[in-house]
Amino acid sequence: MTGIYRIAEKNIEITSLYEQVHIMCREYQTEGSPDLTVEITEPDIAVERQYGDAYSEEYLETLAVYRRIAEAMPQWDTVLFHGSSVAVDNCAYIFTAPSGTGKSTHVSLWRDLLKERAVMINDDKPLIRISEDSVTVFGTPWNGKHHLGENIAVPLKAICFLGRGKENAIFPVSSSEAYLRMLHQVYRPADSLNMRKTLGLMDRLCHQVAFYRLACNMDISAAVLSYETMSKEKHKMKLSKDFIVHKTDRETILVPIGGTGFSGIMKGNSTLGDILTLLGEDISEDALLKAMMDQYDAPETVIARDVAKALSELRAIGALDE
């Protein structure tokens, strides 16, 4: 059996032994020349048998097809990612975690909270294209046991690493931490060249979207917290042009030029110097905290405290343009 399907903006010709994969993909059916040809044989199905003898040959073949697609996709800057993805107001959000943690449950809370504004893209294994200047999440027929997803493509705004907690709390995640966490969730091709490409795409992804770590319970308040944090337009700030930064061997000094209403000086260590350097350009508080976490190997709570203290002092003397 053979069919051509449009998945992640590529025409994929699938030749299978059983009909089930074609039933799955019927909403993606298209015509034209294939960009990728996938032909499944008995040995391909046998590879999927590692997941247990309880599954039918037909189901295992669907896994074999998606494996072949995932193996090839990095050549088009696209990877398979394990997570539940939802779109709100044309922005995509992905929640990822080890199986059984509750990512699908959390996304269902978003759907309860946001009603028709929340549209499922893929509840299990979306494809993500990471180009030089944009990141896009694609729905696919492989969308989890509840078959929640749509044949849509949506710009990705944020990825959240989900964990359980008695109290709801959400924090930005540094690029280095995000990279390591993502390696546990992205499909790793067997081909070494495509694996190297995947590693490069993960590095590119780290610099294009926001990352968060969410500790949550299963109450609707967890969805309120994560949605309000991840979706809001980030407030930008910048060091006022009426202040000059001077660095000595031991300390950083912030001096007003004059006429600011503040006649003293502000002194601090290299941490203050790095914060002031980052404030040389428009930056959000989340981005500032993330950049500091990338730079310093210190507990998240310590860095967050230092950043909050510095910003509070800068606001008090009128040194920030916001």
N, C-alpha and C positions, 0 to 999 in steps of 0.2 A: 504494500500500500504506500502511495506516495502523495504528498501534498506540499504546497509552498505557503509559508506563513511569514508575516511581517512582524518581527520581534526586535525591539530596540533599534528600530530604523534600518534593519537588515533583512533581506529576503533569505529565508532559510528553507531549503528543500529537505524534507524528512521522508525517508523510506524506512518503513517499519515492518515487523512481522505481524503485529497485532493492530487492532483498530483504535484502542483506547487513547493513544497519544493524539490521534487526529480528532477525536471527539473533544479532548481537552483544549485543543488549539483552534477550534472552529471559528471563534470570534477574531482570530488573528489571520485568517486565510486571506491570501492575496494572489496576484499573478505577476509574471515577469521572470527575468533571469535571476537565478539564485546567487547571493553573495557567499553562501556557505551551504555545502551539501553534507547531510548527516544520513548515513546508512547503517542501520543497526543489524547485528548478527547475534547468533546465540552466545558466543563468547562475551559480547558486550553485556548481555543480560546476566551472565554468570558472575561478572565482576560485582554487580549490584546485589548478589545473593549474600554478601557479607552482612547486610542489614537484617537477615533472618529468613527462615524458611516459611514464615507465616504469610509472606506477601506473594501475590500472584505474579506469574510471568508478565502479564499485561502491565501491571503497576511497575514492576522492576524495569520494564522497557522504557517507561516514561522517565524514570530516573537516569537511565543510560543516555537518553536523548539530551536531557538537560546538562548532563556531565560533558557531553561532546560540544554542546553550545558554549558552556562555560570555559572549556579548554581553549576555544578559538577566539572568544570575545576580546581578550586583551589587545589583539592586533588592531582593534578599533577603539582603543582607549576605554574599554568597558569591562566591568568585573561583576561577578555574582556576589551578592552580600547577604549574609544571614541576618535578617531583621524584619520588623514589622513597620511598614511605611504608610503614612497617611498624609493627604494633602488638605491644607486649609487655606482658602483665599489664594490659590495658585502658588503656594509654597509647600514644599515637601519636608517632612520630618521623619527620621528613622529612629526607632527604638531597638536596641540590640542588647542581647544578654545570653548567657548559656540557656539551653533549652530547659523549660520548666520554671524559669524565674518569674515570668508573668508579663512579658512584653506585649503579648496579644491582649491580655486582660487590661493593661494600662491603656493601650490604644482604644479598646472598647469604651473606656471611661472618657476619652477624648470625644468619641462619637456620641456618648450620652450627653456630654457637656455642650458640644458645638452643633449637635443635630445635623441638618443637611449641609452645613458648611464643611463638615469633615467627610472626605471621600477616601475610601481605601484604595491605595495603589497596589500594594501587595503585602499580604500578611505573613510572609515567610522568607522568600528568597528573591527580592527584586534585582534587576540589573541596574548598575550605575555607570553612566558615561562621565568620565572626568577629562574634559578638554582643557586647553590652556587657560581659558577664561570663564568657564562655566561648568556646573555639575548638574546632571539631569538624572532623575529616577524614573525607570520604566516599569510599568506593569508587565507581567508575563503570565502565561497559563499556569505556571508552577507557583501557586499562591496560598499554599497551606491546606490543612485538613478541612478547614471550613470554607475554602474557596472564596476568600474575600479579596477582591482586587478588580481593577479596571484596566482596559487597554488604553492607558494614557501615559503621557510624559510630562513631568513636573519638575521645575528647578528645585534643587535641594538647598534648604536653609540651614539645617542643623542635624547632628547625630547625637543621640543621648544613650549613654551606657547605663543600663538599668540595674538596680539592686534593691533588695528588700530592706526595709527599716521600719522601726516603730514610729519614728517621727519623719515627716516629709522634709527633705532638704535637697537643694540642687546647687551645684558648683560648676564653674568653668573647668575645662580639662586642658592641660598643656598639650602642645603638639607631640612631644615625645611620648607622653602617656597615651594619647589617642592613637598614635601609630602602633604601639605595642598591642593595645586592646583590639584594634582593627585587624591585626594579623590573625587573631583567633576567630574572626568572623568572616573574613573574605575567602572565597574559593581559591585554593592554591593549585595552579596548573601543574601537571606532571612534566610538561615540556619546560626545560630550563630557561629558554629564551622568553617564553610567555610568563614564567614565574618572575624573572627579572623585571619584565615590563610591569607586572602587577605590583611589585615592590615600589617601583617608581611612581605608579599611579596612586598608591597609598600615600606616598610622600607629597604628591601634588594635592591630593584631597585635603591633607592636614592644613594646608595654607589657604584653602578656598571656602571652607564652611566652619561654622561654630560647633564646638563640642562641649557636652555637659555630662556630669555624673549625677544621677538621681537616685537617692535613697527614698523609698516610698512604701506606703501601705496600699491597700486596695480600695481606699475611700476616694470619692469624687474630688476631695480637696487636693489629692496628689495630682490629678489632671489639671486643676486650676493653677497650681503652682508651676508645673512644667510648661503649660501652654503660655501663661503670662510671661514667664521668663524667656522662653525660647522664641516667642513670636514678636515680642515688642521691638519697635525700632530703637536701635541703640543710641542713647544720648551721647553726643560727641562733645569733647572739650579740648582745649589747647592752652598752652602757657601764654599768658598775656605778653604782648610786645613791649609793655612797660616795665618788664623785669629782665634782668640779665643773669645768666648762670655763669659762675666762675668756679673752676675746679682747681684745687691745690693737690699736693701729694697726699694729704690726709683727709681732706673734707671737701664738701661741695657747699658753695655759698650762693644764695639767691639774693640779689640786690635790686631794689626799685630804682628806676631811672629818675623819678621825681614826679610830684603832682599826683601820686596814686592814693594818698591818704594814709599810706604806711611808710614810716620813716626808718624802720629798723632793718635788720637783715635776718634771713633764715638760714640756719646752718644744719648740715646733716652729713651722713657718711656716703659711701659709694652707692648704697641702695637708693637714697634720695637722688643722687646724680643720675642713675639709670632711669628713674621715674621721670625726672625732668627732661631727659633726652627723648624719651618716648612721647612726652607732651609737646615736643617741638612740632608735631603734626597733629591734625585732628584725629582723635582716638576715643573709643568708648571705654567705659570703666571695665567692662568684661574683657575687651581686647587688651587693655593695659595689664590686667591681672594675669591673663593668659601669657602675655609676653614675659612678664616677670617670672612666672612659673617655668617657662622655657629656659630662662637664664640662670635661675638659682635652684640648687638642689637642697631645698628646705621644705618642711611640712607646709602643706597647703594653707592651714590655718594661720601659720606665722606670716607667710607672704601676704595673705589677705588682710591680716591685721596691719602690717606695715604700709600697704597700699592705702587702706582706708584712713589711717592716721595721717599720712602725707597729704592726701587729697583734702582732708578736713582742714589741715593747717594752711594749705594753699588757698582754699576758699575763704578762710577767715581773714587773710590779708589781701584778698582781691586779686590773686595771681592767676586765676583761671578765667578764660573766656569760654562761656558755655551757652 
